[in-house]
Amino acid sequence: MEIDIQNLSFNFKTQNIFENTTVSFAEGKISFIMAPNGRGKTNTIETYFRKSACEPRPYK
């Protein structure tokens, strides 16, 4: 399964953590997100899964 994240944004209180983030994770490949502490790596993945669980997905 390939995961595509497009135009994902996350704000915490009054601070913009990330905006319009786009990334793809290919099936069968090892991927990672590398950034300093506090830059939104965990929030990126958690926000994607919360959002994708709430929206209908098209059938392939």
N, C-alpha and C positions, 0 to 999 in steps of 0.2 A: 504494500500500500504506500502510495506517495502522499505526503502531506504538503500542501501549499498554503502558506499564510500570506494574505495580501491586504495591505492598507490597514494593519492592526494598530490601534492607538490605545494608550493607557495613561490616565491621570490619577494622581494621588493627592487629595486635598487640592491645593492650588498649584501643585508642581506637575508639569508635563514630563512623565517618565520616558515615554517614547511615542513617536507619532508617525503614521503611515509606514510602518515596518513591513517589509515584504521579504519572505524567505521560503525556500523549498527544501524538503528532506526527501531524498530519493530512496526507494525501496532497495534493500540489500547493501546500502552504503552506511558507513559509520559517520555520523555528523555530530558536531558539538557547537555550542555557542560560547565564545570566549570574550570576556570583558571584565573590567575591574569590579570589585564588590559594590553592590548597590546600584548597578546600572540597568536592572530590569530583566535579567535572564530568566529567572523563575517566573516572574509576572508575565513575560511574553508567552511562555508555554501554558501557564494556568489560564490566562485570558483567552487564548485560542481554544482550549478544551471547553471552557465555560460557554463561550460563544457558539462553538460548533455543536454543542449538545442541545442548544436552544433553537437552532435554525434547521429547517428541512434541507436535506441534501438531495440533489438530483440523482435519478437512477442512471446507471451506465449500461 
